[in-house]
Amino acid sequence: GTVVVVDPRRSRTAEEADRWLPIRPGTDALLLAAMVTTLAVDGLIAAGDHVAPHLQGLDGVVAALAPFTPESVAQATGLAAGEIRSLARDMAAAASGSVYGRIGTTTTGLGNEGFGTVTSWLIDVVNIVTGNLDRRGGAMFTMPVAGAPTTRGKSGTGKGFAIGRGHTVSRQLPEVMGEYPAAAMAEEITRAGDQGIKVMITVAGNPVLSTPNSLQLDEALSELEFMVSVDMYLNETTRHADVILPPPSQLQRGHYDVALLQFAIRNVANYSDPVLPLDDHQPDEWEILAKLGLIAAGLGADAEPALADEVGMRSMVQSSVNDPSSPIHGRDADEIVSALGDEPGPARMLDFMLQTGPFGAAFGANPDGASVALLRANPHGVDFGALQARLPEILRTPSGTIELNHPILMADLVRLHAAMDAAAHQPLVLVGRRHLRSNNSWMHNIEVLVKGKPRCTLHVHPDDAARLGLSDGGVARVTSRVGTVDAAVEVTDSIRPGVVSLPHGWGHGQPGTRMRVAAERAGVNSNILADHTAIDPLSGTSVLNGIPVEIVGVAVAAV
């Protein structure tokens, strides 16, 4: 087989790949659109008999993408038209293949425009037009053992996708899936008047380092009337809190990866019980959160966390016994609650999710099925088999089909085309990166993970370093529309010319924090440079890659 990595950086994955295509940051959607157009012109569109009966709007999508030819996107993407055609044709000719995207809806932007959602959609479009959706060797879907929205409810029906059920006060940014843009957090504290955020609860997050235009949020948090942080660290965010409630350590909590197991390459499940017991009178994390919720609901500080757990558990059970598609439909709710036992907490809820999931024990109806007891008996996990084709069962759309030509997505192609020219004329842009021993702002306070040579450096291509007068080990001043940082320079050919890279999540050592190890290797916060006005309008997420910047060398005085 052949592995092609499309990335402005020659990452470790790219080093192992057969081909590396160093695309200009933020132009992934243009590449994908041009690939579809290539296949259409060549007569190679072939969704496959397994997909075609369940597909709506393919012809309309292909027609809407026609203006995005390889020639028209070549300058913007930095990839030759012939290279784009070759990639598309190779995908179509392969016995199987898959476009796997890790750009996410949170990262892809052209200048001040976010295109993460349309990029993610076009990944699906390419997989569909090459016949690689939902088949072995292509892009398949996990059957999550603990269940998911695509395993519950009646197959072939759903509410569909819509945004804007509410809007932020300051900029009138739309709600998306029950959430508002994190980039609006600061202004919703400082500029929204009586309707603004007055109280905030953070849980293990560090938004002062992870949101765009970070200094703006850092200042805004001091204007809150009250702030509570559930966190084991006194970090850049929690230093603003009036109360910090430390949860137990990870070794004192059970663990089941509800989120990531929905993307597993096999249908697997594993659960870990706590390694260490809680200390006397030490609340579990779920009890801390439940208590906060009960207080917010007006039940007072004396309300028992178990009350929230019991209400939540009974609601889940009642909903499932009322659902005709549930494996426990029609059963007695009290019987199910009794079978779950009387020990409150996440393990009981997980047991219910497993037992009512697609492989579940269903409280005796399928004795060998999934449950917490089964996973405890198999501490290394249980494999429920390889991924299987899930169309049309997986569909939860109003039409019961893949609504490829959703009007919200189709309309965004106009904005994408308009941004193409600007993308071709951006002289220097910033992208982020991660390291194997680092993840966002986490793990920087652990000596064994941060030791060694500094990793918070500005990657600069040799051609750009020569043009800008930068030297390896020197210092560069990086300035965007909203901020400036000084960073150590690392000259490397592992990044394309015209692009520089700073890792995400650094910038430690602020006054009022207590993270000694992290402070000793503070680094700089790349999100000081991210523009809070640059948002993908369809997802509400921030543009954290492709940020226009200017760079000059900084003279460092000899010590």
C-alpha positions as CSV (number, residue, x, y, z in Angstrom):
1,G,0.0,0.0,0.0
2,T,0.9,3.7,-0.2
3,V,0.7,6.3,2.6
4,V,0.5,9.9,1.6
5,V,0.8,12.6,4.3
6,V,-0.6,16.1,3.6
7,D,0.9,18.4,6.2
8,P,2.9,21.6,6.1
9,R,5.3,19.9,8.5
10,R,7.3,16.8,7.9
11,S,5.9,15.1,11.0
12,R,7.1,11.7,12.3
13,T,4.3,10.1,10.4
14,A,5.3,12.0,7.2
15,E,8.9,10.6,7.7
16,E,7.5,7.1,7.5
17,A,5.2,7.8,4.6
18,D,5.7,7.1,0.9
19,R,4.9,10.7,-0.1
20,W,4.9,14.0,1.8
21,L,2.8,16.8,0.3
22,P,3.7,20.0,2.2
23,I,0.5,21.9,1.7
24,R,0.0,25.5,2.7
25,P,-1.8,25.7,6.0
26,G,-5.6,26.0,5.9
27,T,-6.0,25.0,2.3
28,D,-6.9,21.4,2.8
29,A,-10.5,22.0,1.7
30,L,-9.2,23.4,-1.6
31,L,-7.2,20.3,-2.2
32,L,-10.1,18.0,-1.5
33,A,-12.5,20.0,-3.7
34,A,-10.0,19.8,-6.6
35,M,-9.6,16.1,-6.1
36,V,-13.4,15.6,-6.5
37,T,-13.4,17.8,-9.6
38,T,-10.5,15.7,-11.1
39,L,-12.5,12.5,-10.6
40,A,-15.6,14.1,-12.1
41,V,-13.8,15.3,-15.2
42,D,-12.2,11.8,-15.6
43,G,-15.5,10.0,-15.1
44,L,-14.2,8.3,-12.0
45,I,-16.9,9.1,-9.5
46,A,-18.1,5.8,-8.1
47,A,-19.7,5.7,-4.7
48,G,-20.3,2.0,-4.9
49,D,-23.5,-0.1,-4.8
50,H,-23.2,-0.4,-1.0
51,V,-23.5,3.4,-0.6
52,A,-25.4,4.8,-3.6
53,P,-28.9,3.7,-2.5
54,H,-28.5,5.6,0.7
55,L,-26.9,8.7,-0.8
56,Q,-28.6,12.0,-1.5
57,G,-27.3,15.0,-3.4
58,L,-24.1,13.7,-4.9
59,D,-24.6,15.3,-8.3
60,G,-25.3,18.7,-6.7
61,V,-22.1,18.5,-4.6
62,V,-20.0,17.5,-7.7
63,A,-21.4,20.5,-9.6
64,A,-20.8,22.9,-6.8
65,L,-17.2,21.8,-6.6
66,A,-16.5,22.2,-10.3
67,P,-14.9,25.7,-10.0
68,F,-12.2,24.2,-7.8
69,T,-10.0,22.8,-10.5
70,P,-6.4,21.6,-9.8
71,E,-5.1,24.7,-11.7
72,S,-7.3,27.1,-9.8
73,V,-6.2,25.9,-6.3
74,A,-2.5,25.2,-7.1
75,Q,-1.1,28.6,-6.0
76,A,-3.2,28.7,-2.9
77,T,-2.3,25.2,-1.8
78,G,1.3,25.3,-2.9
79,L,0.8,21.9,-4.6
80,A,1.2,21.5,-8.4
81,A,-1.9,20.8,-10.4
82,G,-0.4,17.5,-11.7
83,E,0.3,16.4,-8.1
84,I,-3.3,17.0,-7.1
85,R,-4.6,15.0,-10.2
86,S,-2.2,12.2,-9.4
87,L,-3.4,12.0,-5.8
88,A,-7.0,11.9,-6.9
89,R,-6.4,9.3,-9.6
90,D,-4.3,7.1,-7.3
91,M,-7.2,7.1,-4.7
92,A,-9.7,6.1,-7.4
93,A,-7.5,3.4,-8.8
94,A,-6.5,1.8,-5.5
95,A,-8.3,-1.4,-4.5
96,S,-9.1,0.3,-1.2
97,G,-8.2,3.6,0.4
98,S,-9.1,6.2,2.9
99,V,-8.7,9.9,3.5
100,Y,-8.0,10.2,7.3
101,G,-8.2,13.7,8.6
102,R,-6.6,15.0,11.7
103,I,-7.1,18.7,10.9
104,G,-10.3,18.8,13.0
105,T,-12.8,21.6,13.0
106,T,-10.7,23.5,15.5
107,T,-7.6,24.2,13.4
108,T,-8.1,24.9,9.8
109,G,-8.2,28.5,8.6
110,L,-7.3,30.9,5.9
111,G,-6.2,34.2,7.5
112,N,-9.3,35.2,9.5
113,E,-11.6,32.6,8.0
114,G,-12.2,29.2,9.5
115,F,-13.0,26.2,7.2
116,G,-12.7,23.3,9.6
117,T,-16.3,22.0,9.1
118,V,-16.3,22.2,5.3
119,T,-12.9,20.5,5.3
120,S,-14.2,17.6,7.4
121,W,-17.2,17.3,5.1
122,L,-15.0,17.2,2.0
123,I,-13.0,14.3,3.6
124,D,-16.2,12.4,3.7
125,V,-17.1,13.4,0.1
126,V,-13.7,12.1,-1.2
127,N,-14.2,8.9,0.6
128,I,-17.7,8.5,-0.9
129,V,-16.8,9.4,-4.5
130,T,-13.9,6.9,-4.5
131,G,-16.2,4.1,-3.1
132,N,-14.3,3.9,0.2
133,L,-17.0,4.8,2.7
134,D,-18.2,2.1,5.0
135,R,-16.2,-0.8,3.4
136,R,-13.3,-2.9,4.5
137,G,-10.0,-1.1,3.7
138,G,-11.8,2.3,3.7
139,A,-13.4,4.7,6.2
140,M,-15.5,2.6,8.5
141,F,-17.5,3.2,11.6
142,T,-17.0,1.8,15.1
143,M,-19.9,0.1,16.8
144,P,-19.3,1.6,20.3
145,V,-19.7,-1.0,23.0
146,A,-21.2,1.5,25.5
147,G,-23.5,2.9,22.8
148,A,-23.6,6.3,21.1
149,P,-26.2,8.5,19.3
150,T,-25.8,6.3,16.2
151,T,-26.7,3.1,18.1
152,R,-29.7,4.5,20.1
153,G,-33.1,5.3,18.8
154,K,-34.8,4.3,15.6
155,S,-32.4,3.9,12.7
156,G,-33.0,6.0,9.6
157,T,-34.6,8.9,11.5
158,G,-33.2,12.0,13.2
159,K,-33.6,15.7,13.9
160,G,-30.9,16.8,11.5
161,F,-28.3,19.4,12.0
162,A,-29.0,23.1,12.7
163,I,-27.2,25.9,14.4
164,G,-28.3,29.2,16.0
165,R,-30.8,28.2,18.6
166,G,-29.3,31.0,20.6
167,H,-26.5,33.6,20.2
168,T,-23.8,35.2,22.2
169,V,-24.6,38.6,23.5
170,S,-21.5,40.6,22.4
171,R,-21.0,39.3,18.8
172,Q,-24.2,37.4,18.2
173,L,-22.3,34.2,17.4
174,P,-24.6,31.2,17.0
175,E,-24.9,28.2,19.3
176,V,-23.7,24.9,17.8
177,M,-24.7,21.6,19.4
178,G,-25.5,23.3,22.7
179,E,-22.2,25.2,22.9
180,Y,-21.0,28.7,22.2
181,P,-17.5,29.6,20.8
182,A,-14.7,29.5,23.4
183,A,-13.2,32.5,21.6
184,A,-16.2,34.6,22.8
185,M,-15.6,33.8,26.5
186,A,-13.7,36.9,27.4
187,E,-16.1,39.3,25.8
188,E,-19.1,37.5,27.3
189,I,-17.6,38.3,30.7
190,T,-16.5,41.9,30.0
191,R,-18.8,43.3,27.3
192,A,-22.2,41.6,27.7
193,G,-23.6,43.7,30.5
194,D,-26.2,42.2,32.7
195,Q,-26.6,39.2,30.4
196,G,-22.9,38.4,30.6
197,I,-21.1,35.6,32.4
198,K,-20.8,36.4,36.1
199,V,-19.9,33.0,37.5
200,M,-17.6,30.3,36.0
201,I,-16.8,26.7,36.8
202,T,-13.8,25.1,35.1
203,V,-13.0,21.4,35.3
204,A,-9.4,20.3,34.6
205,G,-9.1,22.8,31.8
206,N,-6.7,25.6,31.3
207,P,-8.4,28.1,28.9
208,V,-6.0,30.8,29.7
209,L,-3.4,28.8,27.7
210,S,-5.8,27.1,25.2
211,T,-8.1,29.8,23.9
212,P,-7.2,32.4,21.2
213,N,-6.0,35.8,22.3
214,S,-5.2,34.3,25.7
215,L,-4.2,37.5,27.4
216,Q,-7.7,38.9,26.8
217,L,-9.2,36.0,28.7
218,D,-6.6,36.1,31.4
219,E,-7.6,39.7,32.1
220,A,-11.4,39.0,31.8
221,L,-11.4,36.2,34.5
222,S,-10.5,38.8,37.1
223,E,-13.8,40.5,36.5
224,L,-15.9,37.4,37.4
225,E,-18.0,37.7,40.5
226,F,-17.2,34.1,41.5
227,M,-15.1,31.3,40.0
228,V,-14.7,27.7,41.1
229,S,-12.1,25.3,39.6
230,V,-12.2,21.5,40.0
231,D,-8.5,20.9,39.4
232,M,-5.4,19.4,41.1
233,Y,-3.2,22.2,39.9
234,L,-2.8,25.9,40.7
235,N,-2.2,26.9,37.1
236,E,-2.6,29.8,34.7
237,T,-6.4,29.5,34.9
238,T,-7.2,28.3,38.3
239,R,-5.1,31.1,39.9
240,H,-8.2,33.2,39.2
241,A,-10.5,31.0,41.1
242,D,-12.1,31.9,44.4
243,V,-12.3,28.2,45.3
244,I,-10.3,25.3,44.0
245,L,-11.7,21.8,44.7
246,P,-9.0,19.2,44.1
247,P,-10.4,15.9,42.8
248,P,-8.8,12.5,43.6
249,S,-5.8,11.4,41.5
250,Q,-6.3,9.3,38.4
251,L,-5.2,6.3,40.4
252,Q,-8.2,6.7,42.7
253,R,-10.8,6.7,39.9
254,G,-12.2,4.0,37.6
255,H,-11.7,4.6,33.9
256,Y,-13.6,3.8,30.7
257,D,-12.8,5.8,27.6
258,V,-16.3,6.6,26.5
259,A,-15.1,9.2,23.8
260,L,-12.1,7.6,22.1
261,L,-13.5,4.1,22.0
262,Q,-16.1,5.5,19.6
263,F,-13.2,5.8,17.1
264,A,-11.5,2.4,17.8
265,I,-10.3,0.3,14.9
266,R,-12.0,-2.7,16.4
267,N,-15.1,-2.9,18.6
268,V,-13.3,-3.2,21.9
269,A,-14.0,-2.3,25.5
270,N,-11.9,-2.2,28.7
271,Y,-12.5,-0.9,32.1
272,S,-10.0,-0.2,35.0
273,D,-11.1,-0.1,38.6
274,P,-9.4,2.4,40.9
275,V,-5.9,1.3,41.9
276,L,-5.9,3.2,45.2
277,P,-8.9,3.8,47.6
278,L,-10.2,7.2,48.4
279,D,-9.0,8.8,51.6
280,D,-11.3,9.0,54.6
281,H,-14.0,11.7,53.8
282,Q,-12.5,12.4,50.4
283,P,-15.2,13.1,47.8
284,D,-14.9,11.4,44.4
285,E,-14.8,13.7,41.4
286,W,-18.4,12.9,40.4
287,E,-19.5,13.8,43.9
288,I,-17.8,17.2,43.6
289,L,-19.5,17.9,40.3
290,A,-22.9,16.6,41.5
291,K,-22.7,18.8,44.6
292,L,-22.0,21.8,42.5
293,G,-24.9,21.0,40.3
294,L,-27.3,20.6,43.2
295,I,-26.1,23.9,44.7
296,A,-26.7,25.6,41.4
297,A,-30.1,24.1,41.3
298,G,-30.9,25.8,44.5
299,L,-30.9,22.7,46.8
300,G,-28.2,24.0,49.1
301,A,-24.8,22.9,50.2
302,D,-26.3,20.1,52.3
303,A,-27.8,18.2,49.4
304,E,-26.3,14.8,48.9
305,P,-24.5,14.0,45.6
306,A,-26.2,10.6,45.6
307,L,-29.5,12.5,44.9
308,A,-28.2,13.8,41.6
309,D,-26.9,10.3,40.7
310,E,-30.2,8.6,41.5
311,V,-32.2,11.1,39.5
312,G,-29.8,10.8,36.5
313,M,-29.8,7.0,36.7
314,R,-33.6,6.7,36.9
315,S,-34.0,9.1,34.0
316,M,-31.6,6.9,31.8
317,V,-33.5,3.7,32.7
318,Q,-36.9,5.2,32.1
319,S,-35.9,6.6,28.8
320,S,-34.5,3.2,27.7
321,V,-37.5,1.1,28.8
322,N,-39.7,3.5,26.9
323,D,-37.6,3.3,23.7
324,P,-38.9,0.6,21.2
325,S,-35.4,0.2,19.8
326,S,-33.9,-0.5,23.3
327,P,-32.9,-4.1,24.3
328,I,-34.8,-3.5,27.5
329,H,-37.9,-1.9,26.0
330,G,-41.0,-2.7,28.0
331,R,-39.1,-4.0,31.0
332,D,-39.9,-2.8,34.6
333,A,-37.8,0.3,35.4
334,D,-37.6,-0.6,39.1
335,E,-36.3,-4.1,38.2
336,I,-33.6,-2.6,36.1
337,V,-32.6,0.0,38.8
338,S,-32.5,-2.8,41.4
339,A,-30.3,-5.0,39.1
340,L,-27.8,-2.1,38.8
341,G,-27.2,-2.2,42.6
342,D,-27.2,0.7,45.1
343,E,-23.6,1.9,44.7
344,P,-23.9,5.4,43.2
345,G,-21.4,6.8,40.8
346,P,-20.0,6.5,37.2
347,A,-19.5,2.7,37.4
348,R,-23.2,2.1,37.8
349,M,-24.0,4.4,34.9
350,L,-21.4,2.7,32.7
351,D,-22.8,-0.7,33.6
352,F,-26.2,0.5,32.3
353,M,-24.7,1.9,29.1
354,L,-22.8,-1.3,28.4
355,Q,-25.8,-3.6,29.2
356,T,-28.1,-1.5,26.9
357,G,-25.4,-1.1,24.2
358,P,-25.2,-3.0,20.9
359,F,-23.3,-5.9,22.5
360,G,-25.0,-5.6,25.9
361,A,-26.0,-8.2,28.4
362,A,-29.4,-6.5,28.6
363,F,-29.9,-7.5,32.2
364,G,-30.1,-11.2,31.6
365,A,-31.4,-11.3,28.1
366,N,-27.9,-11.8,26.7
367,P,-25.9,-13.4,29.5
368,D,-22.6,-13.3,27.7
369,G,-23.0,-9.7,26.7
370,A,-21.2,-6.5,27.8
371,S,-21.4,-5.3,31.3
372,V,-19.0,-3.9,33.9
373,A,-18.8,-7.4,35.5
374,L,-17.6,-8.8,32.1
375,L,-14.9,-6.1,31.8
376,R,-13.8,-6.6,35.4
377,A,-13.4,-10.3,34.7
378,N,-11.3,-9.5,31.6
379,P,-9.0,-6.6,32.8
380,H,-7.1,-6.5,29.5
381,G,-10.4,-5.8,27.7
382,V,-12.9,-7.6,25.5
383,D,-12.8,-7.7,21.7
384,F,-16.3,-7.7,20.2
385,G,-15.0,-8.1,16.7
386,A,-13.8,-6.3,13.6
387,L,-15.6,-3.3,12.2
388,Q,-18.5,-4.1,10.0
389,A,-20.4,-2.1,7.4
390,R,-23.0,0.0,9.1
391,L,-25.0,1.6,6.3
392,P,-27.9,2.3,6.5
393,E,-28.3,1.3,10.1
394,I,-26.0,4.1,11.3
395,L,-28.0,6.9,9.7
396,R,-29.9,9.3,12.0
397,T,-30.9,11.9,9.5
398,P,-34.5,13.2,8.7
399,S,-34.4,11.6,5.3
400,G,-32.8,8.3,6.4
401,T,-30.0,8.9,3.8
402,I,-26.6,10.5,3.7
403,E,-27.6,14.1,3.1
404,L,-24.4,15.0,1.3
405,N,-25.7,18.2,-0.1
406,H,-26.7,19.8,3.2
407,P,-27.6,23.4,2.5
408,I,-25.4,24.7,5.3
409,L,-22.3,23.0,3.9
410,M,-23.1,23.8,0.3
411,A,-23.5,27.5,1.1
412,D,-20.1,27.6,2.7
413,L,-18.4,26.7,-0.6
414,V,-19.0,30.3,-1.7
415,R,-17.0,31.6,1.2
416,L,-14.3,29.1,0.5
417,H,-13.9,30.1,-3.1
418,A,-13.8,33.8,-2.1
419,A,-10.9,33.1,0.4
420,M,-8.8,31.3,-2.2
421,D,-7.0,34.3,-3.6
422,A,-6.0,35.6,-0.1
423,A,-4.6,32.2,0.8
424,A,-2.2,32.4,-2.2
425,H,-0.7,35.7,-1.0
426,Q,0.0,35.2,2.7
427,P,3.7,35.7,3.1
428,L,4.2,33.9,6.5
429,V,1.8,31.9,8.6
430,L,2.0,30.1,11.9
431,V,0.9,26.5,12.7
432,G,0.9,24.6,15.9
433,R,2.3,21.2,16.7
434,R,2.4,18.5,19.4
435,H,5.1,16.3,20.8
436,L,4.9,12.7,21.7
437,R,5.5,13.6,25.4
438,S,3.1,16.5,25.5
439,N,-0.6,17.1,25.0
440,N,-1.9,20.7,25.0
441,S,-1.0,22.2,28.4
442,W,-1.1,18.9,30.2
443,M,1.9,16.9,31.4
444,H,4.4,19.8,31.4
445,N,4.6,19.5,35.2
446,I,6.0,16.0,35.1
447,E,9.8,15.9,35.1
448,V,10.2,12.7,33.2
449,L,8.1,14.0,30.3
450,V,9.7,17.4,29.9
451,K,13.3,16.6,30.5
452,G,15.8,16.8,27.6
453,K,16.2,19.5,25.0
454,P,13.7,22.3,24.9
455,R,10.7,21.5,22.8
456,C,8.9,24.9,22.8
457,T,10.8,26.3,19.9
458,L,9.8,28.2,16.7
459,H,10.4,25.9,13.7
460,V,11.6,27.9,10.7
461,H,12.7,26.7,7.3
462,P,16.3,27.5,6.4
463,D,15.2,29.7,3.4
464,D,13.0,31.8,5.7
465,A,15.7,31.9,8.4
466,A,18.2,33.3,5.9
467,R,15.7,35.8,4.5
468,L,14.7,37.0,8.0
469,G,18.2,37.0,9.5
470,L,17.4,34.3,12.1
471,S,19.9,31.7,13.4
472,D,19.4,28.4,15.1
473,G,19.3,28.9,18.9
474,G,18.5,32.6,18.5
475,V,15.4,34.4,19.5
476,A,12.6,35.6,17.1
477,R,9.8,38.0,17.8
478,V,6.5,36.7,16.4
479,T,3.7,39.2,15.9
480,S,0.1,38.6,14.8
481,R,-2.9,40.9,14.7
482,V,-3.6,40.4,18.4
483,G,-0.3,39.6,20.1
484,T,3.4,39.2,20.3
485,V,5.7,36.5,21.7
486,D,9.5,36.0,21.7
487,A,10.5,32.4,21.0
488,A,13.7,30.4,20.6
489,V,14.4,29.6,17.0
490,E,15.0,26.0,15.7
491,V,16.0,26.0,12.0
492,T,14.7,22.9,10.3
493,D,13.8,21.7,6.8
494,S,10.9,19.7,8.3
495,I,8.6,22.5,7.6
496,R,7.7,24.1,4.3
497,P,9.0,27.6,3.4
498,G,6.5,30.4,4.3
499,V,5.3,28.5,7.4
500,V,6.6,28.6,11.0
501,S,5.5,26.4,13.9
502,L,5.1,26.8,17.7
503,P,3.7,24.0,19.9
504,H,0.4,24.5,21.6
505,G,-0.1,24.7,25.4
506,W,3.1,26.3,26.7
507,G,3.6,29.7,28.5
508,H,3.9,28.6,32.1
509,G,5.4,30.3,35.1
510,Q,2.8,33.1,35.5
511,P,2.6,34.8,38.9
512,G,0.3,33.0,41.3
513,T,0.8,29.6,39.8
514,R,2.4,26.6,41.6
515,M,3.7,24.4,38.9
516,R,7.5,24.3,39.6
517,V,8.5,21.8,36.9
518,A,6.4,23.5,34.2
519,A,7.7,27.0,35.3
520,E,11.3,25.8,34.8
521,R,10.6,25.1,31.2
522,A,7.9,27.8,30.7
523,G,8.1,28.2,26.9
524,V,5.7,30.7,25.2
525,N,2.0,30.6,24.7
526,S,1.3,30.4,21.0
527,N,-2.4,31.2,21.6
528,I,-1.4,34.8,22.4
529,L,-1.1,35.0,18.6
530,A,-4.3,33.3,17.8
531,D,-7.1,35.7,16.7
532,H,-10.3,35.5,18.8
533,T,-12.3,36.9,15.8
534,A,-11.1,34.0,13.5
535,I,-13.9,31.4,13.9
536,D,-15.3,28.6,11.8
537,P,-18.9,29.8,11.5
538,L,-20.4,26.3,11.2
539,S,-18.8,24.8,14.3
540,G,-18.0,27.8,16.3
541,T,-14.4,26.6,16.9
542,S,-11.3,28.7,16.7
543,V,-8.7,29.0,14.0
544,L,-5.5,27.8,15.6
545,N,-3.5,27.1,12.4
546,G,-2.6,29.3,9.4
547,I,-2.3,32.5,11.5
548,P,-0.7,35.4,9.5
549,V,2.4,36.6,11.4
550,E,5.4,38.8,11.0
551,I,8.8,37.8,12.4
552,V,12.0,39.7,13.3
553,G,15.1,38.6,15.1
554,V,15.7,39.7,18.6
555,A,19.2,40.6,19.9
556,V,19.8,38.8,23.2
557,A,22.2,40.6,25.6
558,A,25.2,38.5,26.7
559,V,25.1,37.3,30.3
